[in-house]
Amino acid sequence: MSSKRIYHRWSKDEVKLLYKTVVNSNKNWKQVRLMFPQFSLLQLQNKFTMIEKQYFTLAKTSRNSSDSDIPRMNQSSDETIRVLMELMEQRHE
């Protein structure tokens, strides 16, 4: 097995799809792997953890947002995705 260390830059759509897939499947990683066969399980789990940390931290630190604005895992994933995407947009401005 070759250990190719090629860094993959995730597009917004991929991030969105990964997050949505993980949440909608209740973290069924087998299902997630089917959607992203090019990545190892570990890569996908690490990326998901990173997405959560990045954007939840961002949500907490973005001006004028209270704790109630921060998406929770038990909220509908569509709502969470919407909030995450808004935060991503703000970050790219």
PyMOL CGO cylinders between C-alpha atoms (Angstrom):
from pymol import cmd
from pymol.cgo import CYLINDER

trace = [
    CYLINDER, 0.00, 0.00, 0.00, 1.53, 3.29, -1.01, 0.3, 1, 1, 1, 1, 1, 1,
    CYLINDER, 1.53, 3.29, -1.01, 1.23, 6.11, 1.45, 0.3, 1, 1, 1, 1, 1, 1,
    CYLINDER, 1.23, 6.11, 1.45, 0.50, 9.00, -0.88, 0.3, 1, 1, 1, 1, 1, 1,
    CYLINDER, 0.50, 9.00, -0.88, 0.42, 12.15, 1.19, 0.3, 1, 1, 1, 1, 1, 1,
    CYLINDER, 0.42, 12.15, 1.19, -1.53, 14.29, -1.21, 0.3, 1, 1, 1, 1, 1, 1,
    CYLINDER, -1.53, 14.29, -1.21, -3.34, 17.06, 0.57, 0.3, 1, 1, 1, 1, 1, 1,
    CYLINDER, -3.34, 17.06, 0.57, -6.90, 17.38, -0.63, 0.3, 1, 1, 1, 1, 1, 1,
    CYLINDER, -6.90, 17.38, -0.63, -8.36, 20.85, -0.56, 0.3, 1, 1, 1, 1, 1, 1,
    CYLINDER, -8.36, 20.85, -0.56, -12.03, 20.41, 0.18, 0.3, 1, 1, 1, 1, 1, 1,
    CYLINDER, -12.03, 20.41, 0.18, -14.51, 22.51, -1.76, 0.3, 1, 1, 1, 1, 1, 1,
    CYLINDER, -14.51, 22.51, -1.76, -17.48, 24.07, 0.02, 0.3, 1, 1, 1, 1, 1, 1,
    CYLINDER, -17.48, 24.07, 0.02, -19.75, 21.55, -1.69, 0.3, 1, 1, 1, 1, 1, 1,
    CYLINDER, -19.75, 21.55, -1.69, -17.66, 18.62, -0.50, 0.3, 1, 1, 1, 1, 1, 1,
    CYLINDER, -17.66, 18.62, -0.50, -17.63, 19.98, 3.04, 0.3, 1, 1, 1, 1, 1, 1,
    CYLINDER, -17.63, 19.98, 3.04, -21.39, 20.44, 2.88, 0.3, 1, 1, 1, 1, 1, 1,
    CYLINDER, -21.39, 20.44, 2.88, -21.91, 16.94, 1.48, 0.3, 1, 1, 1, 1, 1, 1,
    CYLINDER, -21.91, 16.94, 1.48, -19.60, 15.32, 4.02, 0.3, 1, 1, 1, 1, 1, 1,
    CYLINDER, -19.60, 15.32, 4.02, -21.26, 17.08, 6.93, 0.3, 1, 1, 1, 1, 1, 1,
    CYLINDER, -21.26, 17.08, 6.93, -24.75, 16.32, 5.68, 0.3, 1, 1, 1, 1, 1, 1,
    CYLINDER, -24.75, 16.32, 5.68, -23.93, 12.67, 4.98, 0.3, 1, 1, 1, 1, 1, 1,
    CYLINDER, -23.93, 12.67, 4.98, -22.42, 12.13, 8.41, 0.3, 1, 1, 1, 1, 1, 1,
    CYLINDER, -22.42, 12.13, 8.41, -25.30, 13.82, 10.24, 0.3, 1, 1, 1, 1, 1, 1,
    CYLINDER, -25.30, 13.82, 10.24, -28.07, 12.25, 8.17, 0.3, 1, 1, 1, 1, 1, 1,
    CYLINDER, -28.07, 12.25, 8.17, -26.59, 8.77, 8.53, 0.3, 1, 1, 1, 1, 1, 1,
    CYLINDER, -26.59, 8.77, 8.53, -26.19, 9.22, 12.30, 0.3, 1, 1, 1, 1, 1, 1,
    CYLINDER, -26.19, 9.22, 12.30, -22.46, 8.88, 11.89, 0.3, 1, 1, 1, 1, 1, 1,
    CYLINDER, -22.46, 8.88, 11.89, -22.72, 5.65, 9.92, 0.3, 1, 1, 1, 1, 1, 1,
    CYLINDER, -22.72, 5.65, 9.92, -19.15, 5.77, 8.60, 0.3, 1, 1, 1, 1, 1, 1,
    CYLINDER, -19.15, 5.77, 8.60, -19.67, 2.85, 6.19, 0.3, 1, 1, 1, 1, 1, 1,
    CYLINDER, -19.67, 2.85, 6.19, -22.30, 4.89, 4.41, 0.3, 1, 1, 1, 1, 1, 1,
    CYLINDER, -22.30, 4.89, 4.41, -20.05, 7.96, 4.48, 0.3, 1, 1, 1, 1, 1, 1,
    CYLINDER, -20.05, 7.96, 4.48, -17.19, 5.98, 2.95, 0.3, 1, 1, 1, 1, 1, 1,
    CYLINDER, -17.19, 5.98, 2.95, -19.46, 4.93, 0.08, 0.3, 1, 1, 1, 1, 1, 1,
    CYLINDER, -19.46, 4.93, 0.08, -19.99, 8.59, -0.72, 0.3, 1, 1, 1, 1, 1, 1,
    CYLINDER, -19.99, 8.59, -0.72, -16.26, 9.37, -0.45, 0.3, 1, 1, 1, 1, 1, 1,
    CYLINDER, -16.26, 9.37, -0.45, -14.41, 6.22, -1.56, 0.3, 1, 1, 1, 1, 1, 1,
    CYLINDER, -14.41, 6.22, -1.56, -11.25, 8.21, -2.31, 0.3, 1, 1, 1, 1, 1, 1,
    CYLINDER, -11.25, 8.21, -2.31, -10.65, 8.85, 1.39, 0.3, 1, 1, 1, 1, 1, 1,
    CYLINDER, -10.65, 8.85, 1.39, -9.80, 6.55, 4.24, 0.3, 1, 1, 1, 1, 1, 1,
    CYLINDER, -9.80, 6.55, 4.24, -12.16, 6.26, 7.17, 0.3, 1, 1, 1, 1, 1, 1,
    CYLINDER, -12.16, 6.26, 7.17, -9.68, 8.09, 9.35, 0.3, 1, 1, 1, 1, 1, 1,
    CYLINDER, -9.68, 8.09, 9.35, -9.36, 10.95, 6.86, 0.3, 1, 1, 1, 1, 1, 1,
    CYLINDER, -9.36, 10.95, 6.86, -13.13, 11.36, 6.77, 0.3, 1, 1, 1, 1, 1, 1,
    CYLINDER, -13.13, 11.36, 6.77, -13.50, 11.25, 10.54, 0.3, 1, 1, 1, 1, 1, 1,
    CYLINDER, -13.50, 11.25, 10.54, -10.67, 13.75, 10.99, 0.3, 1, 1, 1, 1, 1, 1,
    CYLINDER, -10.67, 13.75, 10.99, -12.17, 16.07, 8.40, 0.3, 1, 1, 1, 1, 1, 1,
    CYLINDER, -12.17, 16.07, 8.40, -15.60, 15.89, 10.03, 0.3, 1, 1, 1, 1, 1, 1,
    CYLINDER, -15.60, 15.89, 10.03, -14.13, 16.67, 13.45, 0.3, 1, 1, 1, 1, 1, 1,
    CYLINDER, -14.13, 16.67, 13.45, -12.23, 19.57, 11.91, 0.3, 1, 1, 1, 1, 1, 1,
    CYLINDER, -12.23, 19.57, 11.91, -15.38, 20.95, 10.26, 0.3, 1, 1, 1, 1, 1, 1,
    CYLINDER, -15.38, 20.95, 10.26, -17.25, 20.78, 13.55, 0.3, 1, 1, 1, 1, 1, 1,
    CYLINDER, -17.25, 20.78, 13.55, -14.48, 22.43, 15.54, 0.3, 1, 1, 1, 1, 1, 1,
    CYLINDER, -14.48, 22.43, 15.54, -13.84, 25.10, 12.95, 0.3, 1, 1, 1, 1, 1, 1,
    CYLINDER, -13.84, 25.10, 12.95, -17.38, 26.23, 12.45, 0.3, 1, 1, 1, 1, 1, 1,
    CYLINDER, -17.38, 26.23, 12.45, -18.68, 25.79, 15.95, 0.3, 1, 1, 1, 1, 1, 1,
    CYLINDER, -18.68, 25.79, 15.95, -15.73, 27.80, 17.19, 0.3, 1, 1, 1, 1, 1, 1,
    CYLINDER, -15.73, 27.80, 17.19, -16.44, 30.30, 14.46, 0.3, 1, 1, 1, 1, 1, 1,
    CYLINDER, -16.44, 30.30, 14.46, -20.09, 30.45, 15.51, 0.3, 1, 1, 1, 1, 1, 1,
    CYLINDER, -20.09, 30.45, 15.51, -19.11, 31.12, 19.11, 0.3, 1, 1, 1, 1, 1, 1,
    CYLINDER, -19.11, 31.12, 19.11, -16.64, 33.82, 18.21, 0.3, 1, 1, 1, 1, 1, 1,
    CYLINDER, -16.64, 33.82, 18.21, -18.53, 35.53, 15.41, 0.3, 1, 1, 1, 1, 1, 1,
    CYLINDER, -18.53, 35.53, 15.41, -19.78, 38.88, 16.64, 0.3, 1, 1, 1, 1, 1, 1,
    CYLINDER, -19.78, 38.88, 16.64, -23.45, 39.17, 17.62, 0.3, 1, 1, 1, 1, 1, 1,
    CYLINDER, -23.45, 39.17, 17.62, -24.08, 35.42, 17.98, 0.3, 1, 1, 1, 1, 1, 1,
    CYLINDER, -24.08, 35.42, 17.98, -25.35, 33.96, 21.19, 0.3, 1, 1, 1, 1, 1, 1,
    CYLINDER, -25.35, 33.96, 21.19, -25.09, 30.34, 22.28, 0.3, 1, 1, 1, 1, 1, 1,
    CYLINDER, -25.09, 30.34, 22.28, -28.53, 29.65, 20.85, 0.3, 1, 1, 1, 1, 1, 1,
    CYLINDER, -28.53, 29.65, 20.85, -27.26, 30.45, 17.33, 0.3, 1, 1, 1, 1, 1, 1,
    CYLINDER, -27.26, 30.45, 17.33, -24.77, 27.64, 17.44, 0.3, 1, 1, 1, 1, 1, 1,
    CYLINDER, -24.77, 27.64, 17.44, -26.00, 24.60, 15.57, 0.3, 1, 1, 1, 1, 1, 1,
    CYLINDER, -26.00, 24.60, 15.57, -26.39, 21.45, 17.64, 0.3, 1, 1, 1, 1, 1, 1,
    CYLINDER, -26.39, 21.45, 17.64, -26.01, 17.93, 16.37, 0.3, 1, 1, 1, 1, 1, 1,
    CYLINDER, -26.01, 17.93, 16.37, -29.59, 17.09, 17.35, 0.3, 1, 1, 1, 1, 1, 1,
    CYLINDER, -29.59, 17.09, 17.35, -31.04, 19.91, 15.27, 0.3, 1, 1, 1, 1, 1, 1,
    CYLINDER, -31.04, 19.91, 15.27, -32.18, 19.06, 11.78, 0.3, 1, 1, 1, 1, 1, 1,
    CYLINDER, -32.18, 19.06, 11.78, -29.10, 18.71, 9.64, 0.3, 1, 1, 1, 1, 1, 1,
    CYLINDER, -29.10, 18.71, 9.64, -30.53, 21.09, 7.06, 0.3, 1, 1, 1, 1, 1, 1,
    CYLINDER, -30.53, 21.09, 7.06, -30.74, 23.82, 9.67, 0.3, 1, 1, 1, 1, 1, 1,
    CYLINDER, -30.74, 23.82, 9.67, -27.22, 23.05, 10.87, 0.3, 1, 1, 1, 1, 1, 1,
    CYLINDER, -27.22, 23.05, 10.87, -25.91, 23.07, 7.30, 0.3, 1, 1, 1, 1, 1, 1,
    CYLINDER, -25.91, 23.07, 7.30, -27.60, 26.41, 6.65, 0.3, 1, 1, 1, 1, 1, 1,
    CYLINDER, -27.60, 26.41, 6.65, -25.95, 27.96, 9.70, 0.3, 1, 1, 1, 1, 1, 1,
    CYLINDER, -25.95, 27.96, 9.70, -22.58, 26.44, 8.84, 0.3, 1, 1, 1, 1, 1, 1,
    CYLINDER, -22.58, 26.44, 8.84, -22.78, 27.71, 5.28, 0.3, 1, 1, 1, 1, 1, 1,
    CYLINDER, -22.78, 27.71, 5.28, -23.63, 31.21, 6.48, 0.3, 1, 1, 1, 1, 1, 1,
    CYLINDER, -23.63, 31.21, 6.48, -20.62, 31.14, 8.76, 0.3, 1, 1, 1, 1, 1, 1,
    CYLINDER, -20.62, 31.14, 8.76, -18.42, 29.89, 5.94, 0.3, 1, 1, 1, 1, 1, 1,
    CYLINDER, -18.42, 29.89, 5.94, -19.64, 32.68, 3.69, 0.3, 1, 1, 1, 1, 1, 1,
    CYLINDER, -19.64, 32.68, 3.69, -18.85, 35.29, 6.35, 0.3, 1, 1, 1, 1, 1, 1,
    CYLINDER, -18.85, 35.29, 6.35, -15.40, 33.83, 6.70, 0.3, 1, 1, 1, 1, 1, 1,
    CYLINDER, -15.40, 33.83, 6.70, -14.65, 34.03, 3.00, 0.3, 1, 1, 1, 1, 1, 1,
    CYLINDER, -14.65, 34.03, 3.00, -15.67, 37.66, 2.68, 0.3, 1, 1, 1, 1, 1, 1,
]
cmd.load_cgo(trace, "trace")
